[in-house]
Amino acid sequence: MDPLCSWCWGFAPSMQAVVERFGAALPMEIVVGGLRAGNTVPMDATLRNYVQGHWEKVYEASGQRFNFAFKMPEGFIYDTEPPCRALKVAQEIEPKHVLTLSHAIQKAFYVDNRDVTQEAVLAKVAQEAGLDGAVFAAALGEERFRAAAQADFRRAREELNVCSFPTLLGENARGVSVVSPGFCPPELLIRRVQTWLDPYAS
């Protein structure tokens, strides 16, 4: 997933439902995909309209909240690397908060109109989500977390063969299976996970 992928925001309640249904019996790992990582070009009107068109489709499919008055400020650069890196930081310093932070970053961007491409904003969101803000802010600028995010981008493409976000994979001794190749609502996702689990139930 990528925190600034609108379909991933639509998928957030589905992932939360899976966590609540299966709990610790089914460990979860987030692999960040880098949807627009490293982008340096400010958004123009065409791209802004294109992106907001996706937001409308996600809202219709998922019911997730969006602030459609948010046009993204003039000169906004849609670089998803910083929020992806933020999740790699959380995975190391406070792994139990990774999904919580992911949802908090998404809400901050899509609902609260906050520019989560900025490290200072990400640090504040992390603190609000229950992480140690000072520790998080210091780690966010470390080169090793930039490298960790880049490693995830490569892993998603080259090892896991993920070409769209979100994608939910299931991994066990028999290999990796695609459980959900894209968005699906919570009830359906739970059924898909259960179907994947059933053949291997003891």
N, C-alpha and C positions, 0 to 999 in steps of 0.2 A: 504494500500500500504506500501511498504518499499522503501526508497530512493535508496537502493542498490540492488533492484530487477530489472534486465535488462528489463523484460517485462513491468515494471512500467515506465521505461524510454521510451520505445517504445510507451506507452500509453499517455505520457505527452502531445503531440499535440492534442490528442483526448479530454483530460480533458480541455485543454485551449480553444478548440473550443466550448465545452459545456458552459464554463464560459462566453465566449464572446457572445454566442447565447442567453443564458437565464439570464445572469447577476444577479442582486440582487434579482430578482423574485424567484430564486431557490438557497437558501443558501446552501453552501457546507461545509462539515466537513471532514478533513482527519483523519482517524484512522490508526495509524502506526501498522504494523503487526509483526515486529521483525523476519524477514526471517532467519537471522543467528545471532540473538542477543545473546551476551554473549559468542560467540565462542572464544576459547583461543588457538586453534591449528593452527599453520602456514600452509599455503597452500602448498601442494606438487604438483608435475607436473601433476598428474592424475586429481586432482581437478581443477587446473588452466586450463587444456585443456577442461574439462567438462564445466566450466563456460564460457570460450570463445566460445565454441560451441553454447551455448545459445545466446551469443551476436550476432553471425552470423545469427541465426534464427530470432532474433528480427530485425536486420538490413534488412534482406530480406523482412520481413512482414511489417515493418513500415517506412523504409527509414531513421530512426534516425541515427545520426552520432555516430560512435565509432572509437576510436583509436586502431586498431587491433595490432599495434606495442607494445602496453602496455601489458606487461606480468605480471604485478604486481611484486613488488620487492621481492627478496629472503627474506623469513621470514614473508611476509605479512600475517596478521591475518584478515580474512574476518568477522569482527564483525560489524553487522549493528546496534547495539544498539546506539552508539554515534550519527549517523545522524538521527535516529528515535527520540532520545531525543532532538536533535536540533529543530525538527519541533514542539515538545511540548513546547519548550521555545518560539518559534515564535508565537504559538497560544495564549500564554498569553501576551507577551510584545508588539507584533505588528501583530495582527491576519490578517490584510489585506495583509501581505507579506508572508503568509504561503506557498501558491502555488508557488510564485516566488522563495522562498528559496528552496523549494523542487526541482524545475527545475534547480536551480543554483547548488545545491549539486550534482544532477545527471550529469549535464554537466561537473562539475569539475572532477568527477570520470571517466566517460566514454569517455570523449573527451580530457580533459586537463591533465589527468594522475596524479591527485592530490589525496593524501591519506586522504580522508574525514572520516576515522576512528579516526583521530587525532583531539583533541579539538581545538588546535591552528589553524589548517587548516579550520575547520568548522567556527570558529570565523571570520577568514579572508573572507571566502566565504559569510558569513552573512553580513559583512560590505559592501562587493562589491554588494550585492543584495539589499542594501538600508536600512538595519537595523542598529541600534546603536551598533557598534562593541563592545564597552566597556561594555555596559549593557548586551549584549548577552553573551559575554565571561564570565562575572561574574555569570550569571544565569546558564550557561551550566553545571557548576560543582556542582550545588545545588542538594541535595539529593531528594528534592521534585519533581524535573523533571525526575530523574531516576525512582522514584515511579510512576510518571504520565505515562511514557513510558511503564512500566511494566503493569500498569492498562489497557492501550490500547491493549497490546499484549493479555491479558486475555479476554478483551471485544471482540476482533476480533474472537478469537477461541470459546469462551464459550457462548457469547450472540448473536453475529452476525453470528456464524457458518461459518466463512470464512476459506476456506482451501487452497486457492491459491490467488496469487496476480498478477495483480490488480483485484479487484472486485469492481464494482460500485453498490451501493444499493440506492434505493429510499425509503424514509420514509414519511408517512403521517398518518392521523388519523386512517386509516384502517390497519396500520402495515408496515412492512418492506418487500420490494420486490427486487429481484435481477434484475437489469437493464442490467448489462453486467458482466457475469462470466468469466472475462479474457479480453485479448486484443481485440480491434476492431478499425478500422480506424475512423477518425473524422466524416465523413458523416454518416456512419452507427450508430455511437454512438448517434449523434444528433437525428436520427430517432427513436432509441430505447428510448431515454429520452422523446421524444414527444409522443410516443406511451404510455409510462407509465403515462404521464400527462393527455392525452386526456380524459380518462374515468372520471376524476375528475374535468374537466374544468367546471367552472360555466357559 
